[in-house]
């Protein structure tokens, strides 16, 4: 397993009458380093114990990349027809 790329953050969970809300402050510089095609993939995980400053979660880069699907030669399963015979 590759080494985790942690993102400088302050992520705290707060319990309210509406449920648990998570406030996240992430370091923009760290996010721009891992940006790909305008997107940033991160994972937010719960800490075992809150930090001295009360952070209950931490963030790291999600390095998952979908594997390309195998081509089963189904690309041509739809028959194309000449649209010139369509009445509209």
C-alpha positions in Angstrom: 0.0 0.0 0.0 1.3 3.4 -0.9 2.1 6.1 1.7 -0.8 8.4 2.6 -0.6 12.0 1.5 -2.1 13.9 4.4 -3.8 17.2 3.8 -3.4 20.0 6.3 -6.8 20.4 7.9 -9.0 21.2 10.8 -12.0 19.0 10.7 -14.4 18.9 13.6 -17.7 17.1 14.1 -20.5 18.9 16.0 -23.7 17.2 17.2 -26.8 19.4 16.8 -30.5 18.8 17.1 -30.4 18.1 13.3 -27.7 15.5 13.5 -23.9 15.5 13.2 -22.4 18.4 11.2 -18.8 18.3 10.1 -16.9 21.6 9.6 -13.8 21.2 7.5 -11.0 23.7 6.9 -8.6 22.4 4.3 -5.3 23.9 3.2 -5.8 25.2 -0.4 -2.1 24.7 -1.3 -2.3 21.0 -0.4 -5.5 20.6 -2.5 -4.1 22.3 -5.6 -1.1 19.9 -5.5 -3.4 16.9 -5.9 -6.0 18.4 -8.3 -6.6 16.4 -11.5 -8.9 17.8 -14.3 -10.5 20.2 -11.9 -11.3 17.6 -9.2 -9.7 16.7 -5.9 -10.3 13.3 -4.4 -9.9 13.1 -0.7 -10.9 10.8 2.1 -12.0 12.1 5.5 -11.5 9.6 8.3 -12.4 9.8 12.0 -9.4 10.2 14.4 -9.0 7.7 17.2 -9.0 10.5 19.7 -9.6 14.2 19.2 -6.5 16.4 18.7 -5.4 19.0 21.3 -7.4 21.6 19.3 -10.5 19.4 19.1 -10.2 18.1 15.5 -12.2 14.8 15.3 -11.3 13.9 11.7 -8.4 14.1 9.3 -8.1 14.2 5.5 -5.8 12.5 3.0 -5.6 12.1 -0.8 -7.7 9.3 -2.3 -5.5 7.8 -4.9 -8.2 5.4 -6.3 -8.3 5.2 -10.1 -11.0 3.2 -11.8 -9.6 0.4 -14.0 -10.6 0.7 -17.7 -13.4 -1.6 -18.6 -12.6 -4.4 -20.9 -13.9 -4.1 -24.4 -16.2 -7.1 -25.1 -16.7 -6.0 -28.7 -20.2 -4.7 -27.8 -19.4 -1.3 -29.3 -21.2 -2.3 -32.5 -24.2 -4.0 -30.9 -26.4 -1.1 -32.1 -27.2 -1.1 -35.7 -27.0 2.3 -37.2 -29.4 3.1 -40.1 -29.5 5.7 -42.7 -31.6 8.6 -41.3 -32.7 9.7 -44.7 -35.9 7.6 -44.6 -37.2 9.2 -41.4 -40.4 11.1 -42.2 -39.7 13.9 -39.8 
